[in-house]
């Protein structure tokens, strides 16, 4: 198939695009300036434009059979609704047969008071009312955040793994690589349209993640449960105050609603899509833990 993927040069979109290419599909994405920032991987067609331009979306979806929608780190309700409406209108104009809505994090059943989560609720309502064939995939916490380029030096230099979760509470983690695999399988399952599937579901504690990293690098490490407020302050320089607050609110929600995350039926999606999430040990072994 030919598949349009939003954010095909980013962390999530790039892994989705890579998984689709590995399955033999053609992939097209958008970029405001193809010559700036991270280049698209080989084999991806790049159309200049963004979610703010319905015209460029129509051009990008020309001849596609499926489209994958992952919303970027924008925390503005009106913009979110406008961009999603643009995507939906373009998909309908080009008769896109199947849309995969990647919620990028937990999808609440109703508004929570946290903008970062309520944006996802609003987008889901738009897709439900669109008339498009939509499969909603709802991942949770990304274990790749722990091995982000800015995190590795802290781990190696201070022998700690700091993160804003309790050290012993299990949470469902997912890798960006696994996200790509779920999406690549979902676009071949149009019969699942209308369903919302929680994906991932590797229930692991911070201590278990730390043990896996310790084994992978051959050094003893300690997990450090940092406060969400401290985490937010560390994000401000790189993301700005608004994004830092809203990203941190995801972890505030986890603290307050732990059971919502661990009680989901992840096995259903794994069986329907034929994906088995990567183990924490395999993930730790796959990461380049050097600072170079």
C-alpha positions as CSV (number, residue, x, y, z in Angstrom):
1,X,0.0,0.0,0.0
2,X,0.9,3.6,-0.2
3,X,0.6,5.1,3.3
4,X,0.7,8.7,4.5
5,X,2.4,9.2,7.9
6,X,2.4,12.4,9.9
7,X,5.7,13.3,11.5
8,X,7.6,10.8,9.5
9,X,11.0,12.3,10.5
10,X,10.2,12.3,14.2
11,X,10.7,9.7,16.9
12,X,7.2,8.1,16.6
13,X,6.5,8.9,13.0
14,X,9.9,7.8,12.0
15,X,9.6,4.4,13.6
16,X,6.1,4.0,12.1
17,X,7.5,4.9,8.7
18,X,10.4,2.5,9.1
19,X,8.1,-0.4,10.1
20,X,5.9,0.3,7.1
21,X,8.9,0.3,4.7
22,X,10.1,-2.9,6.2
23,X,6.7,-4.5,5.3
24,X,7.1,-3.3,1.7
25,X,4.7,-0.4,1.8
26,X,5.3,3.0,0.1
27,X,5.5,5.9,2.7
28,X,4.8,9.6,2.2
29,X,5.1,12.2,4.9
30,X,5.1,16.0,5.2
31,X,7.8,18.4,6.3
32,X,7.6,22.2,6.4
33,X,11.1,22.6,5.0
34,X,12.6,19.3,3.6
35,X,16.1,20.8,3.9
36,X,16.0,21.7,7.6
37,X,16.3,19.3,10.6
38,X,16.4,15.6,10.6
39,X,16.2,14.2,7.0
40,X,13.6,11.6,6.1
41,X,15.0,8.1,5.9
42,X,15.7,6.6,2.5
43,X,12.6,5.5,0.6
44,X,10.2,8.1,2.1
45,X,8.5,10.6,-0.2
46,X,8.4,14.0,1.4
47,X,5.7,16.6,0.5
48,X,6.4,20.1,1.7
49,X,3.8,21.4,4.1
50,X,2.2,20.8,7.5
51,X,-1.1,20.1,9.3
52,X,-2.0,23.7,9.0
53,X,-2.4,23.4,5.2
54,X,-5.3,21.3,4.0
55,X,-4.0,21.8,0.4
56,X,-0.6,20.2,1.3
57,X,-2.4,17.4,3.1
58,X,-4.5,16.6,0.1
59,X,-1.3,16.5,-2.0
60,X,0.4,14.2,0.4
61,X,-2.5,11.8,0.6
62,X,-3.0,11.6,-3.2
63,X,-3.1,7.9,-4.2
64,X,-2.8,6.6,-0.6
65,X,-4.8,3.7,0.7
66,X,-4.1,4.4,4.4
67,X,-3.0,7.3,6.6
68,X,-1.5,7.4,10.1
69,X,-2.2,10.3,12.4
70,X,0.1,11.0,15.3
71,X,-0.3,14.5,16.7
72,X,2.8,16.5,17.5
73,X,3.7,18.1,20.9
74,X,1.4,21.0,20.5
75,X,-0.7,22.0,23.5
76,X,-3.4,24.3,22.1
77,X,-7.0,23.0,21.9
78,X,-8.1,25.2,18.9
79,X,-5.0,24.4,16.9
80,X,-5.5,20.7,17.7
81,X,-9.1,20.7,16.5
82,X,-8.2,22.7,13.3
83,X,-5.3,20.5,12.3
84,X,-7.3,17.3,12.9
85,X,-10.2,18.8,10.9
86,X,-7.7,19.5,8.1
87,X,-6.4,15.9,8.2
88,X,-9.9,14.5,8.2
89,X,-11.1,16.7,5.3
90,X,-8.0,15.7,3.2
91,X,-8.5,12.0,4.0
92,X,-12.2,12.2,2.9
93,X,-11.4,14.2,-0.3
94,X,-8.8,11.6,-1.3
95,X,-11.0,8.6,-0.3
96,X,-8.4,7.2,2.1
97,X,-9.6,3.7,3.0
98,X,-8.3,3.4,6.5
99,X,-6.9,5.8,9.1
100,X,-4.8,4.7,12.1
101,X,-5.2,7.3,14.9
102,X,-2.1,6.9,17.2
103,X,-3.1,8.7,20.4
104,X,0.6,8.8,21.4
105,X,-0.4,8.2,25.1
106,X,-3.3,6.9,27.2
107,X,-6.7,7.8,25.9
108,X,-9.2,8.7,28.6
109,X,-12.9,8.0,28.2
110,X,-13.7,11.6,29.3
111,X,-12.0,14.9,29.9
112,X,-9.6,14.9,32.8
113,X,-8.7,18.6,33.4
114,X,-5.2,18.0,32.0
115,X,-4.9,19.6,28.6
116,X,-2.4,17.1,27.3
117,X,-5.0,14.3,27.8
118,X,-8.1,16.3,26.9
119,X,-6.6,17.1,23.5
120,X,-6.7,13.3,22.7
121,X,-10.3,13.0,23.9
122,X,-11.2,15.9,21.5
123,X,-9.4,14.4,18.6
124,X,-11.1,11.0,19.2
125,X,-14.5,12.7,19.0
126,X,-13.6,14.3,15.7
127,X,-12.5,11.0,14.2
128,X,-15.7,9.3,15.6
129,X,-17.8,11.9,13.8
130,X,-15.8,11.9,10.6
131,X,-17.3,8.9,8.8
132,X,-13.8,7.6,8.1
133,X,-12.8,4.0,8.8
134,X,-10.5,4.6,11.9
135,X,-8.6,2.2,14.1
136,X,-7.4,3.9,17.3
137,X,-4.2,2.7,18.8
138,X,-3.5,3.9,22.3
139,X,0.0,3.3,23.6
140,X,1.2,4.3,27.1
141,X,4.6,5.2,28.5
142,X,7.6,5.1,26.2
143,X,10.6,3.3,27.6
144,X,12.7,5.0,24.9
145,X,12.3,8.2,27.0
146,X,14.7,6.7,29.5
147,X,17.4,6.2,26.9
148,X,16.9,9.6,25.2
149,X,20.2,11.3,24.3
150,X,20.0,13.8,27.2
151,X,19.3,10.9,29.7
152,X,22.2,8.6,28.8
153,X,25.0,10.8,30.2
154,X,23.1,11.1,33.5
155,X,22.8,7.3,33.7
156,X,26.5,6.7,32.9
157,X,28.0,9.5,34.9
158,X,25.9,9.3,38.1
159,X,25.0,5.6,38.0
160,X,21.3,6.4,38.4
161,X,18.1,6.1,36.4
162,X,15.9,9.1,37.3
163,X,12.3,9.1,36.3
164,X,9.0,10.6,37.7
165,X,7.4,7.3,38.6
166,X,7.4,5.1,41.8
167,X,10.3,2.7,41.8
168,X,8.3,-0.5,42.5
169,X,5.0,0.2,40.7
170,X,4.5,-1.6,37.5
171,X,3.4,0.4,34.4
172,X,2.7,-0.6,30.8
173,X,5.7,0.4,28.7
174,X,6.1,0.4,24.9
175,X,9.1,1.0,22.6
176,X,8.8,3.3,19.5
177,X,9.9,0.2,17.5
178,X,6.9,-1.8,18.8
179,X,4.6,1.1,18.1
180,X,5.7,1.0,14.4
181,X,5.0,-2.8,14.3
182,X,1.5,-2.3,15.7
183,X,0.7,0.3,13.1
184,X,2.2,-1.7,10.3
185,X,-0.1,-4.6,11.3
186,X,-3.1,-2.5,11.8
187,X,-3.2,-1.0,8.3
188,X,-3.7,-4.6,7.0
189,X,-6.8,-5.1,9.3
190,X,-9.5,-2.8,8.0
191,X,-12.1,-5.1,9.7
192,X,-10.9,-3.6,13.0
193,X,-12.2,-0.1,12.0
194,X,-14.1,1.5,14.9
195,X,-12.1,-0.2,17.6
196,X,-9.9,1.4,20.2
197,X,-7.0,-0.9,21.1
198,X,-4.5,-0.3,24.0
199,X,-1.1,-1.4,22.7
200,X,2.1,-2.5,24.4
201,X,1.3,-3.6,27.9
202,X,4.8,-4.8,29.1
203,X,4.1,-4.3,32.8
204,X,7.5,-3.3,34.3
205,X,8.7,-1.4,37.3
206,X,11.4,1.3,37.4
207,X,13.6,-1.1,39.4
208,X,13.2,-3.8,36.7
209,X,14.1,-1.3,34.0
210,X,17.2,-0.3,36.0
211,X,18.2,-3.9,36.5
212,X,18.0,-4.5,32.7
213,X,20.1,-1.5,31.9
214,X,22.6,-2.5,34.6
215,X,23.0,-5.9,32.9
216,X,23.3,-4.4,29.4
217,X,26.1,-2.0,30.4
218,X,27.7,-4.2,33.0
219,X,27.5,-1.6,35.8
220,X,25.3,-1.4,38.9
221,X,22.7,1.4,38.8
222,X,20.0,2.7,41.1
223,X,16.6,3.8,40.2
224,X,15.7,7.3,41.5
225,X,12.0,8.2,41.8
226,X,12.1,12.0,41.1
227,X,9.1,14.2,41.8
228,X,7.0,15.3,38.8
229,X,7.6,18.9,39.7
230,X,11.4,18.4,39.5
231,X,10.9,16.5,36.2
232,X,8.9,19.5,34.9
233,X,11.6,22.0,35.8
234,X,14.2,19.9,34.0
235,X,12.1,19.9,30.8
236,X,11.6,23.7,30.7
237,X,14.9,24.6,29.0
238,X,14.4,22.1,26.2
239,X,10.6,22.3,25.7
240,X,9.5,25.6,27.1
241,X,7.2,26.1,30.1
242,X,3.8,25.2,28.5
243,X,5.1,21.9,26.9
244,X,7.1,21.0,30.1
245,X,3.9,21.4,32.2
246,X,1.7,19.4,29.9
247,X,4.2,16.6,29.4
248,X,4.6,16.4,33.2
249,X,0.8,16.4,33.6
250,X,0.9,13.0,31.9
251,X,2.9,11.7,34.9
252,X,0.6,13.5,37.3
253,X,-2.2,11.6,35.8
254,X,-0.4,8.3,36.1
255,X,0.2,9.0,39.8
256,X,-3.5,9.6,40.3
257,X,-4.9,6.9,38.1
258,X,-2.5,4.0,38.2
259,X,-5.2,1.3,37.9
260,X,-6.4,2.7,34.6
261,X,-3.1,1.8,33.0
262,X,-2.5,-1.7,34.4
263,X,-6.1,-2.9,34.0
264,X,-6.3,-2.6,30.2
265,X,-6.8,-5.6,27.9
266,X,-3.4,-5.4,26.1
267,X,-3.6,-9.1,25.2
268,X,-6.5,-8.4,22.9
269,X,-4.5,-6.1,20.7
270,X,-1.5,-8.4,20.7
271,X,-3.6,-11.3,19.5
272,X,-5.6,-9.3,16.9
273,X,-2.5,-7.7,15.5
274,X,0.0,-10.5,16.0
275,X,2.5,-8.4,17.8
276,X,4.5,-9.4,20.9
277,X,6.1,-6.4,22.7
278,X,9.8,-6.4,23.1
279,X,11.1,-7.6,26.5
280,X,12.8,-5.0,28.8
281,X,16.0,-7.0,28.5
282,X,16.0,-7.1,24.7
283,X,15.2,-3.3,24.7
284,X,18.1,-2.6,27.0
285,X,20.5,-4.7,24.9
286,X,19.4,-2.8,21.7
287,X,20.2,0.6,23.1
288,X,23.5,2.4,22.4
289,X,24.5,3.4,25.9
290,X,27.6,5.3,24.9
291,X,27.8,9.1,25.1
292,X,29.4,9.5,21.7
